[in-house]
Structures are given as C-alpha cells and as structure tokens.
Amino acid sequence: MGISAFLITHNEERKIGRTLDSLRWTDEQCVVDSDSSDHTVEICRSKGACVSHRPFDNFAQQKNFALSLAIHEWVLSIDADEIVTSELANEIRQKVTSESPVCGYRIKRRNYFLRKPLKFAGQGNDYPLRL
C-alpha cells in the first residue's frame, strides 16, 4: 500500500532538504510552494519531490490543496521543518496495511525552542492528526 507525504513551503531552503531526506521511504512527496524567493523549489525538485505553486491565503486551504495532489490512500502531513525518524517511518509502514480498520493516526510531535525540547504550556504532549 502506497504512502504519500505532503508539505507546504515558503523560503525553506535551510531546512527542506533534511525534511525531504527523512521522507525517502514514502512513495510520493508533494510540495506546495507559495512563491519562495530562495532555492526551496530547486532543492525540492532535486530531492525528487513533485512541486506545485499556489499563492498563500491560509494554512487550511494550502494544506487541503496539497492533500488533493496526493495519489495514495494513506497520506502523511508534515511541516517543512519537521523530521520523520526511522523509528516512526517503520511504525507507519507496519500500521498502514490494506487490512487496517483505522483511517487515521495522531503522531506525537516533539517541539524544540533554541534546540531544547519544550515541556510546558501544552507543548510536551502534542498529538496532531497527521496520517
């Protein structure tokens, strides 16, 4: 069963390569860029991602557009500065099967500020619906 990943970007050249490298295990990477003026688009294409352009109006519309581009039944939403660990990738591959009765998964997100994990103000136990 195939897995698509999608993300939205705007001037993410410093982070996007690492993010896309962490998604190599997916079958498709869809990037929706909103008029980056740096090398974001070139980096995405060099990593094999399909890139579409859309002016930014709001996060919901941008992400919904990116979702509409995905060709696989299972779709992972990730931010341009996030990294999927190999452990998470393996767990997702194990969970995503044609027999799975589940239609979505919440994935724990570890937020960092100044290279230190945030633990307070609700930032330590964040489980957004991502898959």
FIKOLZA-1660 file (N, C-alpha, C; in steps of 0.1 Angstrom, whole numbers, plus 5000, padded with zeros to 4 digits):
% residues 131
   i   px   py   pz ch aa at
   1 5009 4988 5000  A  M  N
   1 5000 5000 5000  A  M CA
   1 5009 5012 5000  A  M  C
   2 5006 5022 4991  A  G  N
   2 5015 5033 4990  A  G CA
   2 5012 5044 5000  A  G  C
   3 5022 5052 5002  A  I  N
   3 5021 5064 5012  A  I CA
   3 5026 5076 5005  A  I  C
   4 5017 5087 5005  A  S  N
   4 5022 5100 5000  A  S CA
   4 5025 5108 5012  A  S  C
   5 5034 5118 5010  A  A  N
   5 5037 5128 5020  A  A CA
   5 5035 5141 5014  A  A  C
   6 5030 5151 5021  A  F  N
   6 5028 5164 5016  A  F CA
   6 5033 5175 5026  A  F  C
   7 5037 5186 5021  A  L  N
   7 5041 5197 5029  A  L CA
   7 5040 5210 5021  A  L  C
   8 5038 5221 5028  A  I  N
   8 5037 5234 5022  A  I CA
   8 5050 5242 5026  A  I  C
   9 5054 5250 5017  A  T  N
   9 5067 5257 5019  A  T CA
   9 5066 5272 5015  A  T  C
  10 5075 5279 5020  A  H  N
  10 5078 5293 5016  A  H CA
  10 5092 5296 5022  A  H  C
  11 5101 5298 5014  A  N  N
  11 5115 5301 5018  A  N CA
  11 5120 5292 5028  A  N  C
  12 5121 5279 5025  A  E  N
  12 5126 5269 5035  A  E CA
  12 5139 5263 5031  A  E  C
  13 5147 5270 5023  A  E  N
  13 5159 5263 5018  A  E CA
  13 5168 5258 5029  A  E  C
  14 5169 5263 5040  A  R  N
  14 5178 5259 5051  A  R CA
  14 5173 5245 5057  A  R  C
  15 5160 5242 5056  A  K  N
  15 5155 5231 5063  A  K CA
  15 5150 5220 5054  A  K  C
  16 5145 5223 5042  A  I  N
  16 5137 5214 5034  A  I CA
  16 5145 5202 5029  A  I  C
  17 5157 5203 5027  A  G  N
  17 5165 5191 5022  A  G CA
  17 5165 5180 5033  A  G  C
  18 5167 5184 5045  A  R  N
  18 5167 5174 5056  A  R CA
  18 5153 5168 5058  A  R  C
  19 5143 5176 5057  A  T  N
  19 5129 5171 5058  A  T CA
  19 5126 5161 5047  A  T  C
  20 5129 5165 5035  A  L  N
  20 5126 5155 5023  A  L CA
  20 5135 5143 5024  A  L  C
  21 5147 5144 5029  A  D  N
  21 5155 5132 5031  A  D CA
  21 5149 5122 5041  A  D  C
  22 5142 5128 5051  A  S  N
  22 5135 5119 5061  A  S CA
  22 5123 5113 5056  A  S  C
  23 5119 5117 5043  A  L  N
  23 5107 5111 5037  A  L CA
  23 5110 5102 5025  A  L  C
  24 5122 5099 5023  A  R  N
  24 5126 5090 5012  A  R CA
  24 5118 5077 5012  A  R  C
  25 5114 5072 5023  A  W  N
  25 5107 5059 5025  A  W CA
  25 5093 5060 5019  A  W  C
  26 5087 5072 5018  A  T  N
  26 5074 5073 5012  A  T CA
  26 5074 5071 4997  A  T  C
  27 5063 5069 4991  A  D  N
  27 5062 5066 4977  A  D CA
  27 5061 5079 4969  A  D  C
  28 5057 5090 4975  A  E  N
  28 5055 5102 4968  A  E CA
  28 5057 5114 4978  A  E  C
  29 5063 5125 4974  A  Q  N
  29 5064 5137 4982  A  Q CA
  29 5058 5148 4974  A  Q  C
  30 5048 5154 4979  A  C  N
  30 5041 5166 4972  A  C CA
  30 5044 5178 4980  A  C  C
  31 5049 5188 4973  A  V  N
  31 5053 5201 4979  A  V CA
  31 5044 5212 4972  A  V  C
  32 5038 5220 4980  A  V  N
  32 5031 5232 4975  A  V CA
  32 5038 5244 4980  A  V  C
  33 5044 5251 4971  A  D  N
  33 5052 5263 4974  A  D CA
  33 5044 5275 4972  A  D  C
  34 5045 5285 4981  A  S  N
  34 5039 5298 4979  A  S CA
  34 5049 5309 4977  A  S  C
  35 5054 5309 4964  A  D  N
  35 5062 5320 4959  A  D CA
  35 5075 5322 4967  A  D  C
  36 5083 5311 4969  A  S  N
  36 5096 5312 4976  A  S CA
  36 5105 5320 4967  A  S  C
  37 5113 5328 4973  A  S  N
  37 5123 5336 4966  A  S CA
  37 5137 5331 4968  A  S  C
  38 5138 5320 4975  A  D  N
  38 5151 5314 4977  A  D CA
  38 5152 5301 4969  A  D  C
  39 5160 5291 4973  A  H  N
  39 5162 5279 4965  A  H CA
  39 5153 5267 4969  A  H  C
  40 5143 5270 4976  A  T  N
  40 5134 5260 4981  A  T CA
  40 5129 5250 4970  A  T  C
  41 5124 5256 4959  A  V  N
  41 5118 5248 4948  A  V CA
  41 5129 5240 4942  A  V  C
  42 5140 5245 4939  A  E  N
  42 5151 5238 4933  A  E CA
  42 5156 5226 4942  A  E  C
  43 5156 5228 4955  A  I  N
  43 5160 5218 4964  A  I CA
  43 5150 5207 4964  A  I  C
  44 5137 5210 4964  A  C  N
  44 5126 5200 4964  A  C CA
  44 5127 5192 4952  A  C  C
  45 5128 5198 4940  A  R  N
  45 5129 5191 4928  A  R CA
  45 5141 5182 4927  A  R  C
  46 5153 5187 4932  A  S  N
  46 5165 5178 4932  A  S CA
  46 5164 5166 4941  A  S  C
  47 5155 5167 4951  A  K  N
  47 5152 5155 4960  A  K CA
  47 5141 5146 4955  A  K  C
  48 5136 5149 4943  A  G  N
  48 5126 5141 4937  A  G CA
  48 5111 5144 4940  A  G  C
  49 5109 5155 4947  A  A  N
  49 5095 5159 4951  A  A CA
  49 5088 5165 4939  A  A  C
  50 5075 5163 4938  A  C  N
  50 5067 5170 4928  A  C CA
  50 5063 5183 4935  A  C  C
  51 5065 5194 4927  A  V  N
  51 5063 5207 4933  A  V CA
  51 5052 5214 4925  A  V  C
  52 5042 5220 4933  A  S  N
  52 5032 5228 4927  A  S CA
  52 5032 5242 4933  A  S  C
  53 5027 5251 4927  A  H  N
  53 5027 5265 4932  A  H CA
  53 5013 5269 4935  A  H  C
  54 5011 5277 4946  A  R  N
  54 4998 5282 4950  A  R CA
  54 5001 5294 4959  A  R  C
  55 4995 5306 4956  A  P  N
  55 4996 5317 4965  A  P CA
  55 4991 5314 4978  A  P  C
  56 4997 5318 4989  A  F  N
  56 4993 5315 5002  A  F CA
  56 4981 5324 5006  A  F  C
  57 4970 5317 5011  A  D  N
  57 4959 5325 5016  A  D CA
  57 4957 5322 5031  A  D  C
  58 4958 5309 5034  A  N  N
  58 4958 5304 5048  A  N CA
  58 4963 5290 5049  A  N  C
  59 4966 5286 5061  A  F  N
  59 4972 5272 5062  A  F CA
  59 4962 5261 5058  A  F  C
  60 4950 5262 5062  A  A  N
  60 4940 5252 5059  A  A CA
  60 4938 5250 5044  A  A  C
  61 4937 5261 5037  A  Q  N
  61 4935 5260 5022  A  Q CA
  61 4947 5255 5016  A  Q  C
  62 4959 5259 5020  A  Q  N
  62 4972 5255 5015  A  Q CA
  62 4974 5239 5017  A  Q  C
  63 4971 5235 5029  A  K  N
  63 4973 5221 5032  A  K CA
  63 4962 5212 5025  A  K  C
  64 4950 5217 5024  A  N  N
  64 4940 5210 5017  A  N CA
  64 4943 5208 5002  A  N  C
  65 4949 5219 4996  A  F  N
  65 4953 5218 4982  A  F CA
  65 4964 5208 4981  A  F  C
  66 4974 5208 4990  A  A  N
  66 4984 5198 4989  A  A CA
  66 4979 5184 4991  A  A  C
  67 4970 5182 5000  A  L  N
  67 4963 5169 5002  A  L CA
  67 4956 5164 4989  A  L  C
  68 4950 5173 4982  A  S  N
  68 4943 5170 4969  A  S CA
  68 4953 5164 4958  A  S  C
  69 4966 5167 4960  A  L  N
  69 4975 5163 4950  A  L CA
  69 4980 5149 4952  A  L  C
  70 4979 5144 4964  A  A  N
  70 4984 5131 4968  A  A CA
  70 4976 5120 4960  A  A  C
  71 4984 5110 4956  A  I  N
  71 4978 5099 4948  A  I CA
  71 4975 5086 4956  A  I  C
  72 4981 5085 4968  A  H  N
  72 4979 5073 4975  A  H CA
  72 4968 5075 4986  A  H  C
  73 4963 5063 4991  A  E  N
  73 4952 5063 5000  A  E CA
  73 4957 5068 5014  A  E  C
  74 4969 5065 5018  A  W  N
  74 4975 5069 5030  A  W CA
  74 4984 5082 5027  A  W  C
  75 4981 5092 5035  A  V  N
  75 4988 5105 5033  A  V CA
  75 4994 5110 5046  A  V  C
  76 5006 5114 5046  A  L  N
  76 5013 5119 5058  A  L CA
  76 5015 5134 5056  A  L  C
  77 5010 5142 5065  A  S  N
  77 5011 5157 5065  A  S CA
  77 5023 5160 5074  A  S  C
  78 5032 5168 5069  A  I  N
  78 5044 5171 5077  A  I CA
  78 5048 5186 5074  A  I  C
  79 5053 5192 5084  A  D  N
  79 5058 5206 5082  A  D CA
  79 5072 5206 5076  A  D  C
  80 5075 5217 5070  A  A  N
  80 5088 5218 5063  A  A CA
  80 5100 5218 5072  A  A  C
  81 5098 5220 5085  A  D  N
  81 5109 5220 5094  A  D CA
  81 5109 5207 5103  A  D  C
  82 5101 5197 5100  A  E  N
  82 5100 5185 5108  A  E CA
  82 5108 5174 5101  A  E  C
  83 5111 5164 5110  A  I  N
  83 5119 5153 5105  A  I CA
  83 5111 5140 5110  A  I  C
  84 5110 5131 5101  A  V  N
  84 5104 5118 5104  A  V CA
  84 5116 5108 5108  A  V  C
  85 5116 5103 5120  A  T  N
  85 5127 5094 5124  A  T CA
  85 5125 5081 5117  A  T  C
  86 5136 5073 5116  A  S  N
  86 5135 5060 5110  A  S CA
  86 5125 5051 5119  A  S  C
  87 5125 5053 5132  A  E  N
  87 5116 5045 5140  A  E CA
  87 5101 5048 5137  A  E  C
  88 5098 5061 5135  A  L  N
  88 5085 5065 5131  A  L CA
  88 5081 5060 5117  A  L  C
  89 5090 5061 5108  A  A  N
  89 5088 5056 5094  A  A CA
  89 5085 5041 5095  A  A  C
  90 5092 5033 5103  A  N  N
  90 5090 5019 5104  A  N CA
  90 5076 5016 5110  A  N  C
  91 5073 5024 5120  A  E  N
  91 5060 5022 5127  A  E CA
  91 5048 5025 5117  A  E  C
  92 5050 5035 5109  A  I  N
  92 5039 5039 5100  A  I CA
  92 5038 5028 5090  A  I  C
  93 5049 5023 5084  A  R  N
  93 5048 5012 5074  A  R CA
  93 5041 5000 5080  A  R  C
  94 5043 4997 5093  A  Q  N
  94 5037 4985 5099  A  Q CA
  94 5022 4987 5101  A  Q  C
  95 5018 4999 5104  A  K  N
  95 5004 5002 5107  A  K CA
  95 4996 5003 5095  A  K  C
  96 5002 5008 5084  A  V  N
  96 4994 5011 5072  A  V CA
  96 4994 4998 5063  A  V  C
  97 4983 4991 5064  A  T  N
  97 4980 4979 5056  A  T CA
  97 4966 4980 5051  A  T  C
  98 4964 4972 5041  A  S  N
  98 4950 4971 5035  A  S CA
  98 4940 4966 5045  A  S  C
  99 4944 4958 5055  A  E  N
  99 4935 4953 5065  A  E CA
  99 4933 4962 5077  A  E  C
 100 4940 4973 5077  A  S  N
 100 4939 4982 5089  A  S CA
 100 4924 4988 5090  A  S  C
 101 4918 4986 5101  A  P  N
 101 4905 4992 5103  A  P CA
 101 4905 5006 5107  A  P  C
 102 4917 5012 5109  A  V  N
 102 4919 5026 5113  A  V CA
 102 4920 5034 5100  A  V  C
 103 4914 5047 5101  A  C  N
 103 4915 5055 5089  A  C CA
 103 4924 5068 5092  A  C  C
 104 4931 5068 5103  A  G  N
 104 4939 5080 5106  A  G CA
 104 4947 5077 5119  A  G  C
 105 4958 5084 5120  A  Y  N
 105 4967 5083 5132  A  Y CA
 105 4971 5097 5136  A  Y  C
 106 4972 5099 5149  A  R  N
 106 4978 5110 5156  A  R CA
 106 4992 5107 5159  A  R  C
 107 5001 5116 5156  A  I  N
 107 5015 5113 5158  A  I CA
 107 5021 5124 5168  A  I  C
 108 5027 5119 5178  A  K  N
 108 5033 5128 5188  A  K CA
 108 5044 5136 5182  A  K  C
 109 5043 5149 5185  A  R  N
 109 5052 5159 5180  A  R CA
 109 5061 5164 5191  A  R  C
 110 5074 5164 5189  A  R  N
 110 5083 5170 5199  A  R CA
 110 5087 5183 5194  A  R  C
 111 5083 5194 5201  A  N  N
 111 5086 5207 5197  A  N CA
 111 5099 5212 5204  A  N  C
 112 5107 5219 5197  A  Y  N
 112 5120 5225 5202  A  Y CA
 112 5120 5240 5201  A  Y  C
 113 5127 5246 5211  A  F  N
 113 5130 5260 5210  A  F CA
 113 5144 5262 5215  A  F  C
 114 5152 5268 5207  A  L  N
 114 5166 5270 5209  A  L CA
 114 5173 5257 5212  A  L  C
 115 5169 5247 5204  A  R  N
 115 5175 5233 5205  A  R CA
 115 5172 5226 5218  A  R  C
 116 5162 5230 5225  A  K  N
 116 5158 5223 5237  A  K CA
 116 5143 5220 5236  A  K  C
 117 5139 5207 5240  A  P  N
 117 5125 5203 5239  A  P CA
 117 5116 5211 5248  A  P  C
 118 5105 5216 5243  A  L  N
 118 5095 5223 5251  A  L CA
 118 5087 5212 5259  A  L  C
 119 5085 5215 5272  A  K  N
 119 5078 5206 5280  A  K CA
 119 5066 5211 5287  A  K  C
 120 5064 5224 5286  A  F  N
 120 5053 5231 5293  A  F CA
 120 5043 5238 5284  A  F  C
 121 5033 5243 5289  A  A  N
 121 5023 5251 5282  A  A CA
 121 5016 5242 5271  A  A  C
 122 5015 5229 5273  A  G  N
 122 5008 5220 5264  A  G CA
 122 5017 5216 5252  A  G  C
 123 5030 5220 5252  A  Q  N
 123 5039 5217 5241  A  Q CA
 123 5045 5204 5242  A  Q  C
 124 5045 5197 5254  A  G  N
 124 5051 5184 5255  A  G CA
 124 5043 5172 5251  A  G  C
 125 5030 5174 5250  A  N  N
 125 5021 5163 5247  A  N CA
 125 5012 5167 5236  A  N  C
 126 5018 5170 5224  A  D  N
 126 5010 5174 5213  A  D CA
 126 5009 5162 5203  A  D  C
 127 4997 5159 5200  A  Y  N
 127 4994 5147 5191  A  Y CA
 127 4985 5151 5180  A  Y  C
 128 4990 5159 5170  A  P  N
 128 4981 5163 5159  A  P CA
 128 4978 5151 5149  A  P  C
 129 4966 5151 5143  A  L  N
 129 4963 5141 5133  A  L CA
 129 4972 5144 5121  A  L  C
 130 4980 5134 5117  A  R  N
 130 4990 5137 5107  A  R CA
 130 4990 5126 5096  A  R  C
 131 4984 5115 5098  A  L  N
 131 4984 5104 5089  A  L CA
 131 4970 5099 5086  A  L  C
% end
